[in-house]
């Protein structure tokens, strides 16, 4: 008996660091469908239950903080869908007859900081048409339909209007448990996934098994991070222009699978979440295999306009993957900017490296 108890105590740290206690995993969360007029999507699930899971990871011995944001600068990789990003330092200034000096910066006209660097998509970032646009001008924006069935008139009634619904000001603070899956290790066999390559449902289930997460799985209210390795191509200064020209991403079937799992947000170390094969952005290549017709950015379409799941793009996941921090508490606090269609973010995760957990 003494030997048996000794084995239990020796194994306890491994069990403790593997996943939250069942009581926390099984704490009830609100279930969809959400009330009419909802603007929070899967964010409705966050509350004491997800905060409890989060707090558990924060208080474990050996927990560390991981920065999940790329460093922002004028020379970082820039989105092909956004304007130039030029932050210009102002000269040090002062206030007459005071002992104060202060510094600041300006930004160029046309910059879209909310769509550059590590950033967050609210549900109003994307809309859809019931029929594909034929490409003839004027663009039929008035026919756009958003998450929850909101119309263009309800969301953005004029070209210069902010988002009256589904903007950044409707996004709750994301404080919840997170799962990190290492697709670079399993799918890429230690190398970054290839441009246009997709993370499938089978890949997700195989990664859960390989990382000893099958029993816990992906819980409602989780944020899911997927490390594809594409972040290895983030260069500053961005001299080769590779990072934003193409990328791996999530498969359409995986997006539907994760909707059933009721995740709050999906974050990849890629610029699109969608897979973008070589030449697709230049009109010289087709979307990834399995992409529905007329929906080249099918993951944006499904998660933002149909499922109510937010996107975290250009996440920096290499350090967490290196330390095998498969489970963590993550905090994502987008700017509370009224009517904005995106936000720069500095997400963090707090979790225990596998090497520390085994001590």
N, C-alpha and C positions, 0 to 999 in steps of 0.2 A: 504493500500500500504506500509506504514511504517513497519508494522508487517511482511509483505511478504519479504521486503528487508532485515529485520533483520534476518529472517530465512536463506536467501541466504548467508548473510555474516557469520552466525554461521556455516553453512554447508561448506563454502568455504575451510577451512583447510582440511576437510575430502576428498573433491573432488580433491584438489590440490595434496594431498599425495597419492591418489589412483593410478594414472597413469599419464604418460606424456600428455601434451596437444595434441589434435588431429593433429595439424600442424606438430608436431615432429613425431607422430606415422605414419603419412601418407607421410612423406618425401620420395621421390623416392630413391630406391636402385638399383644397378645393378642386372639384372636377368640372371639366367642360361638359356641356356647352355653357358659355358665359352669357350674362344678360344681354339683351338687345342694346346696341349702341356701345358695346365694349371697345376700348381702345388699348388695352393692355395685353391681350393675347395670353400666351402661356405665362406671362409675368404675373397673372392672377394667382398663381400657385405659391408665390413667395410670401413667407410670413414666419411665424414662430417655428414651424416644423423645419423649413429649410435653414433658418437661422440656427436652429439647434444642431443640425448636421454640420453646419459651417463652424460653429463654436467648438465643436468636439475636435476638429482637426487643428484649430488654432491653439488649443491648450495641451496638445500632446508634447511630451518631452522631445526635444530635438527638432521641433517645427522651425522651418525657415521661410522667409519671404522671398518670393520670386517675382521679378519685374516681367510682365508679359507684353510690354510695349517696346517698339523700336525707338531709338533715339531720333527725334525730329531735327532736321536741319535743312538748309537751302540746297544741299547737294544730295539728299536722300533720293531713292527711287520715287518717281512721281506717277500718279495715275494718268492713264491716257484719256480718261473721261473728265478730267478736271483741269483748271487753269494752272499757270505757273505758281510756284510757292516761293516767295522772296520775302524773308523777314529782314528788315533793315534796322540795325541799332541806331538809336538817336544819340546825339551828343549828350554828355552829362550836363544837366541843367540845375538851376537853383532858384530859390525864391528870395527876392531882394529883402534886405534887412533881417534875414533869418540865418540860422546856422545849418540849413538843410541843403543837401544835394541829392539828386535822384536820377534814375536811368529808365529808359523805356525803349520800345521798338515800334515800328510801323510795318504794315504789310501792303504788298502791291495790290492795285485794283484788279479784280478778276480772280484773285486767289480763292481757292476753295479748301480751306484748312480742314473742314469737317470731312472731306473725302480724301485726305492724304494721310500717310503714315498709319499707325495703328488707330483704327476708327470703328465706329459703331453705326449700324443702320437701324433706324426706327421703322415701324411698320408702314409709315407713309412714304418711305423712300422709293417703293415700287408700286406700280398699279398694273392692270392688265386690260386687254380688250376682249370682247366676246368673239370678235373676228380679227384676224391679223390685219394690220395697217398695210395698205397697198403701196405705200411710199410716196403717194401723190400729196402735194402741199395744197392747202394748209394742213398741218398736223391736227388730227381730230381729238385733241386733248379732252374735249367735252364728253367723250364717250368712255373715258377711263373709269375703271371700277377698282376700288381699294378693298383692303381687309375689312371684313364685316359687311360688305355690300355698300360701303360709302361711295358716293358719286364724286365726280370731279367738282361739281358745284359745292358739295359739302366739305370737301377737303381743300381744294385750291381753286377758288372761283374765278380768279383773274390771274394773268401771267405773272404779275408782281406780288401776288398774295403769298404770305407764309402759309404753312400747313395749318389750317384751322382745326384739323383733327389728325391724329396718328403721328404727330411730330415728336421731337425730342422731349418736349415738356410733358408728354403723356407716358414716358418711360419710367417705371419705378426704379429705385436703386437696386442693382442686382447684387445680392448678398446671399450666396447659397453654396452648396457643395458642388465640386467639379470633378469630372473624370477626364483624364488625359490618356489618349490612345496613340501608340507609337507606330504610325504607318510607315515611317522611314525604315524602322527595324524589320517589320513583318512584310510589308508589300514591296518596299524597295530593297530589302535584304541588306540594309546598312547604307544604302545610297538614297539620295533624294528621289522621290517619285518623279516620273517623267511628265512633261507637259501633255495635257490631255488625258492622262491616266486618272482613273476614278477609284475612290474608296467605296467598295460595295458593301452590301449587308453581310455577306460572308466574311469579308475582311474585318468588319466591326466585331462579329462574333468570334472570329479567330483571334483577334487582338485581345478581347476580353478574356479568352481562355489562356492565351500566352502570358497575360499579365496577372493571372490568378484572380480575375474579377468576375468570373462567370456567376458565382453565387450571388454577389451583390448586384451585378449588372448596372444598367443605366436607370436611375430612379427618376420619377416625375419631379420636376423642379430643379434638376441638375443643369449645369452648363457643361457642354461637351467640347473639349479641345482635341483637335487631331493634328499631330505633328507629322507633316508630310516630308519635311526636310527641305522644302522649297525656300524656306527662310535662309538656307545656306547661301542663296544667290542674292540676298540683300546686301548691296554694296553702297558704301558712302565714302567717297563720292561715287555716284552711279555712272561709271564709265562705259560699261558694256551694254546697258539698257536691256538686260535680259529679264529681270525680275517681273516687270509689269507687262511684258510682251506676250506671255503665255503662262500656263501653270497647271498643275494637277488640281483636283477638287473632289467634291462629293458626288456620288451618283444620284440620279433621280430616284431610284428605288430606295436608296439609303435615306434620302430626305423624307420619303413617306414613312419609312420604318421608324425614323427618329421622331416623327410627328406622333406616332402611336406611343412612343416612349415618353412623350410630353416634356421634352427638354425645354428650358427657357431660352437658351441661346446656343448657337454653334460658333466656334472660333477655330480658324485654321491659320497656319503660317503662310498663307497665300493671299494674293490681292483680290480674289473674286469669290471664294467659297465654291463657285461653279468651276468645273474643269474647262480650261481654254487651250485647245490644241494649237500647235504651230500654225500660224497663218490665219486663224479664225478672226482675230481683231482687224486684220487687214483685208478681210473679205476674200481670202485666198484658201481658206480651209473650212471644213465642216465642223459643227459642234461635236462634243464627245459622243461616243457610241451610247445609245440608250436615251439620248435627249429627245423629248417629244417635239414634233414638228412645230415650227414657228415660235419656239421657246428656247433660244440659244442659252439664255440665263435662267434655266428651269428651276434651279435651286432658289434663286432670288424670288422667282414667281411663286413657287410653292410655299416656301417658308414665310415670306413676308406678306403675301397677299391672301394666302389660303389658311395657313396654319397658325400664324401669330407668333412665329419664332424669330428672334432677333439675330443679327449677324455681327460677329467680331472679326474684322479683317486685318491681315498683317500682324497677327499675334506673334510674339516672340516666345517660342516654346522649346528652344534647344536646351536651355539649362535645366528645365524641369524634366525633359526627356532624358538628359544625361544622368540626372540623379534618380531617375525612375520614381518620380513623385506622381503616382497614378491617381491618387485621390487627394483632394485639398479643399480648403475653403477659398472661394474666389470672390473678389469684390470688383465690380465694374460700375463706375459712377460717371455716366455721361454728363456733359454740360446740360444744365436745365435751361436751354435756350428756346424761347417761345417760337413754335412753328418751324424749327429747323428740320432739315431732311437728313441730317447726319451729325456726328460729333467726334472730335478728337477725344481719345480716352487714354488713361494710364491704368489698365487693369493690373491687379496683383493676384497672386495665389499664395496661400500659406499651407504648407504641408511638410511631411517628414520624408527625407530622402531614404530610399530603401536601405542603403548602407548603415544609416543611423538606426533605422527601425530594427535591424537584425542584431544590433549590439546587446 
